[in-house]
Amino acid sequence: MDQLAKEGRCGRLITVPEGFPPGSEVANTAILGYDLNKVYEGRGPLEAASIGYEMADDDLALRCNIINLQDGKIITHNGGNLETEDARLLIDYLNETLAKPINEREGCERVKFITGIQYRHLLVIKGGNKHITCAPPHDHPNEEWRPLLVKADIPEAQETAELLNELILKSQELLPKHPYNQAKAAKGERQANSIWPWSGGYRPSMETLMQQYPEIKSGTVISAVDLIRGIGHYAGLKIVEVEGATGLADTNYEGKAQAAIEALEHDDFVFVHVEASDEAGHDGDLELKLKTIEYLDQRLIKPIYEHILKMNKPVCLAVLPDHLTPVEMRIHVGQPVPFLIWHKGIAPDEVQQYDEVSCVSGSFGLLKLQEFMQTFMNIDKM
């Protein structure tokens, strides 16, 4: 990344507009050039698209974490690094013991849990109202959970808020009874002992990237995270599965690099997302975060860069985080992120290394939201 910064041009980017939460659903949508005031519906609908769940017009889709609570506080947002196959058992259990009785009471399929990846799942409420306040669990480590229960923003959403809180409370009664959690308890390990729904919305209306930028004829998204795949789905990008891509520090960096290299042979636009550093930030693990950045640099960005140097067609490469997740805070923050843009013919600026401090003096200055994609798409004119 330092080499790219020396040979390219740098700057900083505001990825989170005022009034929006500093989450990946906001930041990545902004990076791709979308006006969030027109398209934002939360991450639930985006993850529904990635999972393959076809939302009805009256569906409210929410991200549903399975988390760990202890002594009345949120300890981890990830249920103790829950594995997908274990999570599938818990989601099936919740559909049978929690959703089914409520659906029988309501006389329809009002509530449905859908398995995602690891601790990240989907909750669909038929006829739900999106005007509610739900606290992202990763923003509240070691905080009491009861004050964070769902609140209605308008009177019409009160029933939805009450239903979601009923689901949260009943999940805390049911999940500790599951054999998975009983085995965890016997070992003294963290249990996945509560659901936590948040970031809900309706099916979004988005143009594809090809409609927004006619010079893009086809594109690909490479990510282990349902949210990013969902954004890619609505953006009209092909979703590439990489074996061994986990969204954690042990992800298959080389596999992602190879998938990007192959996509560059036939696509005009390739969006590669790596989640590992964000998860390390949420865990407050400085050593692991440093390792994930080194892995990203040497095992993913370097082979892509070296391949681009050999290509006959011009390729523009950008590197940036979607948001900051400082290890000392363990939460997302909405401060500007550093970015670099490189291509073979670009006139470099004075920046010599890629980091938050150096990029302040980059020639792009401070860009906002859609300005990044506009700059990236017109970089050959600079």
VENKA-V422814 format. One record per backbone hydrogen bond with DSSP energy under -1.0 kcal/mol. CO is the residue of the C=O (numbers start at 1). NH is the residue of the N-H. If there is no record, write none. Layout:
CO|NH / CO|NH
This chain:
1|5 / 2|6 / 3|7 / 4|8 / 8|349 / 9|341 / 10|364 / 11|339 / 12|367 / 13|337 / 14|369 / 17|20 / 21|23 / 23|27 / 24|28 / 26|30 / 27|31 / 28|32 / 29|34 / 30|33 / 35|38 / 35|39 / 36|40 / 43|47 / 44|48 / 45|49 / 46|50 / 47|51 / 48|52 / 48|53 / 56|59 / 58|127 / 60|125 / 61|201 / 62|123 / 63|198 / 64|121 / 65|196 / 67|194 / 68|75 / 68|76 / 70|73 / 72|145 / 73|70 / 74|142 / 76|68 / 78|82 / 83|87 / 84|88 / 85|89 / 86|90 / 87|91 / 88|92 / 89|93 / 90|94 / 91|95 / 92|96 / 93|97 / 94|98 / 94|99 / 95|100 / 98|102 / 99|103 / 100|104 / 101|105 / 102|106 / 103|107 / 103|108 / 108|110 / 110|126 / 112|124 / 114|122 / 117|120 / 119|66 / 120|117 / 121|64 / 122|114 / 123|62 / 124|112 / 125|60 / 125|128 / 130|132 / 131|153 / 133|151 / 136|139 / 137|140 / 140|143 / 143|74 / 145|148 / 146|149 / 151|133 / 154|157 / 155|158 / 157|161 / 158|162 / 159|163 / 160|164 / 161|165 / 162|166 / 163|167 / 164|168 / 165|169 / 166|170 / 167|171 / 168|172 / 170|174 / 171|175 / 174|177 / 175|178 / 178|182 / 179|183 / 180|184 / 181|185 / 182|186 / 183|187 / 184|189 / 185|188 / 191|193 / 194|67 / 196|65 / 198|63 / 199|44 / 201|61 / 208|212 / 209|213 / 213|216 / 218|268 / 218|269 / 219|238 / 220|271 / 221|240 / 222|273 / 225|229 / 226|230 / 227|231 / 228|232 / 229|233 / 230|234 / 231|235 / 232|237 / 233|236 / 235|209 / 238|221 / 242|245 / 248|251 / 251|253 / 252|256 / 253|257 / 254|258 / 255|259 / 256|260 / 257|261 / 258|262 / 259|263 / 260|264 / 263|266 / 263|267 / 269|220 / 271|222 / 275|279 / 276|280 / 277|281 / 278|282 / 279|283 / 280|285 / 281|284 / 285|289 / 286|290 / 287|291 / 288|292 / 289|293 / 290|294 / 291|295 / 292|296 / 293|297 / 294|298 / 295|299 / 296|301 / 297|302 / 300|304 / 301|305 / 302|306 / 303|307 / 304|308 / 305|309 / 307|310 / 308|311 / 317|342 / 319|340 / 324|333 / 326|330 / 333|324 / 337|13 / 339|11 / 340|319 / 341|9 / 342|317 / 343|346 / 355|359 / 357|360 / 358|361 / 359|362 / 362|365 / 365|12 / 367|14 / 368|371 / 369|372 / 370|374 / 371|375 / 372|376 / 373|377 / 376|379 / 378|381 / 379|382
